[in-house]
Amino acid sequence: MSGEPYSGKHDSARYHEQTINRGEGGETHQVAGGEAPVLTTQQGIPVGDDQNSLKVGDRGPLALEDFHFREKIFHFDHERIPERLVHARGFGAHGFFEPYESLADITKADLFQRPGERTPAFVRFSTVAGNKGSFDLARDVRGFAVKLYTKEGNWDLVGNNIPIFFIQDAIKFPDIVHAVKQEPDRGFPQAQSAHDNFWDFVSLTPESTAMTLWIMSDRAIPRSFRFMEGFGVHSFRFVNAVGESTFVKFHWKPKLGMQSVVWNEALKINGADPDFHRRDLWDAIKAGDYPEWELGLQLFDDAFAERFAFDILDPTKIIPEEEVPVRRVGRLVLDRCVDNFFAETEQVAFCTQNIVPGIDFSNDPLLQGRNFSYLDTQLKRLGSPNFTHLPINAPKCPFHTLQQDGHMTFVNPTGRVNYEPNSWGQADGGPGPREAPDAGFHSWPSEEAGRKRRVRPESFADHYSQARQFYISQTEVEQGHIVQAYVFELSKVETPRIRARMVSHLRNVHEDLAKAVADGLRLREMPPPADAARPTREDLPSSPALSILLNGPDSFHGRKVGALVTDGVDADLVAALKDACEQEGAMLKFVAPRIGGVEASNGTWIEADEKIDGGPSVVVDAVVVLPSAAEAALLASEATARDFVSDAFAHCKFIGYGADAMPLLEKAGVAQELDGGCLPLNTTGDASAFIMACRKLRHWEREPKVKQV
Ligand code: HDD
């Protein structure tokens, strides 16, 4: 072969290389739209050619002296760190916490002292079981981890969107995690609990029963991180300036109310948009519609702890809000996306042990075990005890530690002082930091005594009463979803005796639930109730706070309408819909046969947000179908358009339809079934009526019609 060597560059790359300019900040290139910095190596050496490795002759071999090539590939080879063992898939954002009132009477924690004063925060939401590259709408617990950069150090409240846990003692954590994650021989299924190992473990672990009700409920398939609650789970302590302690449980209440999807919708969302939750949070923050949660506190004293029906140290139990009301004391707002996913969301390291003066642990055995695990795992994941130096993890208040050196140190004490006590003064490069006997952190001096034993306290022994309470607190629709979820999951279990064993636990929870699940599984014989350490209490009252549907929003704010439009769409109706959505704080997304958009009836152009098959109705909260008369038949013959309508109908969504939508509704099989959730849009006035109807989120009355089996 012969001829001039080829540069390897695309013409557009040459186009950008117009002028080279040496300024104070180093060499820069003029490119379309401004100046771009010169590409350098890690050492700052300007790179002359990033397209070709250094070769002997035109056709190789490569020269080992090519330091740019070696550095580039070396760095690339080391780009990954171990993913989190659990909660691998997550998404974070920055924001702040702001108290409404001073809580000085109950805690000296600095962030609760001054109403309106903002404390920077970083929140990472996650799924638990799936790997980093799994999908967002797995049926799973969601992590809700909050790092608060207070003036007295970082406080990490590492919670979930479910207020209880699977196990009572941290020593069982590796077992539950092994059981739920992919099975070790085959490496699947991932991001789901619907397999033998998970149900084998929980059906052999009665303390998990209540948690299985929560994860079979719609709590485990939230519509958005923005529409879910968060919980610190354990009982903690608040301590005030005079050393008095109050027990506290932490809650995060979403300002936009709670909302979940239905399971069939979740399955389809995972195909249509595996990044559904992260995209939703990103879009909302980028649009300036900042998600917000109120911090709620359940405060109680030793006397309450003594008389409460369950042990306040048992992490498989809640304290019903009706028994200890949730006091809303401040708000958490997320108003900034990360600049770099890896640097911030991946490298953020939450540790339950990070608490500040004014907050303390309780003896919850799960919490005590967590306090070891988090610090340990960060060392493995981030590779150095100096992970605290990373900007996302470092405190934002002054800090003076005598800990030094180690891999990747980039802050060290200056001067001569690296131990204490020491007697060095200013002139000697000191004085070094000193302890603060009054203001510093002191553990609350609880009295502890007892024989050293491996035991589970007697007061943790009732595993079914609160599971029953959760079940009877749900609306009929929600109870139906719980039954369907057990049936779905256990139908994926290949071993019949595991299915039956789980039903035997459900018999201790509620006979109706057990019967419905057994029937859904077509168990030919009802198993006897599982042995129970304590009989189930049937006197616990229902707790309306546990239902999602009873705690939904009162507006359609933050939700999305998908409008299926064609050329010739009624321009006035579109304008009215836009207006109604804007007024409500909802988003209107246009879905069209082609991504370029459509020409409306008055000749204006509407840009499409999605082509029909890329924007199925599962990714929005309500739909409107507005084909023009000329395009109606064509649209009706398009399978993805028919799915758009039939899925919206099956998922009980509100459907608005224009004068020419009938051919499509007929082909989608819903024309004969139109109900109160299907609203004609003939005049512009109908648009605002439609958005108002959507405030109910779903037309649940339809569900019995679309879910017979
Ligand atoms: Fe955990 C991560 C929440 C029990 C051990 N956990 C992790 C995260 C959340 C929770 C939200 C992700 C943090 C992030 O976004 O980086 N974990 C909980 C809750 C629990 C709980 C609410 C029970 C009430 N966890 C728990 C136990 C242990 C762990 C009992 C071990 C004894 N958890 C870990 C861990 C992880 C973790 C292995 C994995 C990645 C990480 O810590 O940073 O240490």
Residues whose N, C-alpha, C, O or C-beta is under 5 A from the ligand:
A	BS01	HDD	R84 L85 V86 H87 G90 R124 S126 G143 F144 A145 V158 G159 N160 F165 A170 F173 V233 V348 F350 L366 G369 R370 S373 Y374 T377
